[in-house]
C-alpha cells in the first residue's frame, strides 16, 4: 500500500480556507473597470467596490470589531448592503442581516441574541430601530446610511449615529484584511422563525457560502458577466448567496430598494438584466404591471423562483414575456437554494399541463449538496421512489448550516442520525426528483417569507375576547399563501373581524397579520388537540 500522507501534509502553498471573499478580490484584479454596481445615478466599477469593502473592514477594525463580533444590517437592497457582505467578514466579524419587515420587539430580540456590536441602518428603518434599541440590552454602534433613493419622508431621520460614508473614510483601502483562520469560521448569522415563533439564529460558515455561491452559477446558468437585478431581499438567506455569486463571475449588481413592477421593467430594459430571483409574488407583480409601463425585452431573462410552484398560467405568461423559469427549493438552514428543478430539454416538447406538473417538483440536489433524500423519519430509511409514499426531506453536506446559535439541543435534534431534518414532507418520483406535499411544521410561506402560525396565534390570544385561535395557510393568488385565522370567542364576548385584525397589527409585523378571520367552533380531537388538517382543508376550499 502506498503512503499518500507522509511528506504530503497540507501547508500554506497547497491548502487555503475556502471563502467567497476572494471572489471580489479576483474580480477587482481581473476586471477593475467593469461595471459592478448600478443604483439610481450611481455607477461603480469593481476597483471602487473592492476598495469600499476593504475600507469598511479597516474602519470596523479601528472601532475594535473583529473575530467573533456580530455586525447587524437593517438595509434594503442598496450598495451598502452589498458592501456589508464583504466588508464585515473581511474584518473577521459576522454579518447579521435583519428582515426589514420585522417589528421592533423581534429586532430587539435579534440584536440581543446575536450580541450585535454595531448595526448599519438605512434612514427608512430608523423609526423601528429606535423602538428596538429602547427594548434591547445591547448598545451597538449605530451607522447610518443616507441613501439618495430613500423615501423623502425618511431623509431627515437620524439616531445620532455615525455616518456610513464617514465610517468608510476612516478606513484604508490598503488594509491587509485577515483571511478566515478556518473555513469553518462563521461568516453570517440569519434568523428564521421556527414553530415556536421565536427566531433561531442560523450560522453560516465561509466554506458553505463559497460552495453555495458557485453552485448558484451552475444552477442559474450564469455565464461570465451576468447582469443581476436585486428583486430578492439580501436580508433573506444573504440573498441566497448571490452577493458572492455575482462577483464570482464579475457580473453587475442592479440594486432595487423596493419591488415595483414599472421599475423592474425599466431596469431590465435599460441595463440588459439577464438574471433575477424571488418568490412567485415577484412574478405576479411584474405580470400585473400595466402594459403601457412594461418594456420590450430583446433577450431572455432567467428567473429563479422558490416557494410555491408557479401556476401553469403564470409560467405561460412568463415565457411569453421573455423569461426562462428555474424552480429551486431550500431553507435558511441550507444557505437558501440547495435543490433545483433541473430542466431536461426534451420536456419542452411536452404539453403545457405536463410541463407545469414537472415544474411543480422541487427537484434534485445542487452540485454543492452532498446528499438529498426523502426518508422515513422513524427509521431514516429512504421511502420508495413511487411518487406517492411520503417521508421527510433530509439533507447532508457542506451547504448545511453550522447550527443554531446558542441552542445546542435544537441543533442536535435537527442533525439527528447524521441528516439535517427539514421538517418538510415530500414524495420522491421514479427519476429521483423530490416534490413537497405538506409541512410538518405549521409554517406559512407568504411572498417568500416564513410566518410561524404559533406566533400569530399567540398574538391573537392576547385579545380578551379570544378563547381559542388557530392559524393556517390559505392559498393566495398574489402572495402564494396568506394567514387565515379561525377564532372561538369566550362566552358572552364579542369582537368584529376588523377589530381583531387591527389588534393583531399592534403585535405583529404587517405581513404576518391574518388577512381574514373565521369565527366558528374549532374542530378538536378527543384529547382537545386542534385538528389543523381539517382547518387547512377548509382554508383550501374557502
C-alpha positions, 0 to 999 in steps of 0.5 A: 500500500502506498503512503499518500500522507507522509511528506504530503501534509497540507501547508500554506502553498497547497491548502487555503480556507475556502471563502467567497471573499476572494471572489471580489478580490479576483474580480477587482484584479481581473476586471477593475473597470467593469461595471459592478454596481448600478443604483439610481445615478450611481455607477461603480466599477469593481476597483471602487467596490473592492476598495469600499469593502476593504475600507469598511473592514479597516474602519470596523477594525479601528472601532475594535470589531473583529473575530467573533463580533456580530455586525447587524444590517437593517438595509434594503437592497442598496450598495451598502448592503452589498458592501456589508457582505464583504466588508464585515467578514473581511474584518473577521466579524459576522454579518447579521442581516435583519428582515426589514419587515420585522417589528421592533420587539423581534429586532430587539430580540435579534440584536440581543441574541446575536450580541450585535456590536454595531448595526448599519441602518438605512434612514427608512428603518430608523423609526423601528430601530429606535423602538428596538434599541429602547427594548434591547440590552445591547448598545451597538454602534449605530451607522447610518446610511443616507441613501439618495433613493430613500423615501423623502419622508425618511431623509431627515431621520437620524439616531445620532449615529455615525455616518456610513460614508464617514465610517468608510473614510476612516478606513484604508483601502490598503488594509491587509484584511485577515483571511478566515483562520478556518473555513469553518469560521462563521461568516453570517448569522440569519434568523428564521422563525421556527414553530415556536415563533421565536427566531433561531439564529442560523450560522453560516460558515465561509466554506458553505457560502463559497460552495453555495455561491458557485453552485448558484452559477451552475444552477442559474446558468450564469455565464461570465458577466451576468447582469443581476437585478436585486428583486430578492431581499439580501436580508433573506438567506444573504440573498441566497448567496448571490452577493458572492455569486455575482462577483464570482463571475464579475457580473453587475449588481442592479440594486432595487430598494423596493419591488415595483413592477414599472421599475423592474421593467425599466431596469431590465430594459435599460441595463440588459438584466439577464438574471433575477430571483424571488418568490412567485409574488415577484412574478405576479407583480411584474405580470400585473404591471400595466402594459403601457409601463412594461418594456420590450425585452430583446433577450431572455431573462432567467428567473429563479423562483422558490416557494410555491410552484408557479401556476401553469398560467403564470409560467405561460405568461412568463415565457411569453414575456421573455423569461426562462423559469428555474424552480429551486427549493431550500431553507435558511438552514441550507444557505437558501437554494440547495435543490433545483428543478433541473430542466431536461430539454426534451420536456419542452416538447411536452404539453403545457399541463405536463410541463407545469406538473414537472415544474411543480417538483422541487427537484434534485440536489445542487452540485454543492449538496452532498446528499438529498433524500426523502426518508422515513423519519422513524427509521431514516430509511429512504421511502420508495421512489413511487411518487406517492409514499411520503417521508421527510426531506433530509439533507447532508453536506457542506451547504448545511448550516453550522447550527443554531446559535446558542441552542445546542439541543435544537441543533442536535435534534435537527442533525439527528442520525447524521441528516439535517431534518427539514421538517418538510414532507415530500414524495420522491418520483421514479427519476429521483426528483423530490416534490413537497406535499405538506409541512410538518411544521405549521409554517406559512410561506407568504411572498417568500417569507416564513410566518410561524402560525404559533406566533400569530396565534399567540398574538391573537390570544392576547385579545380578551375576547379570544378563547381559542385561535388557530392559524393556517395557510390559505392559498393566495393568488398574489402572495402564494399563501396568506394567514387565515385565522379561525377564532372561538370567542369566550362566552358572552364576548364579542369582537368584529373581524376588523377589530381583531385584525387591527389588534393583531397589527399592534403585535405583529409585523404587517405581513404576518397579520391574518388577512381574514378571520373565521369565527366558528367552533374549532374542530378538536380531537378527543384529547382537545388537540386542534385538528389543523388538517381539517382547518387547512382543508377548509382554508383550501376550499374557502 
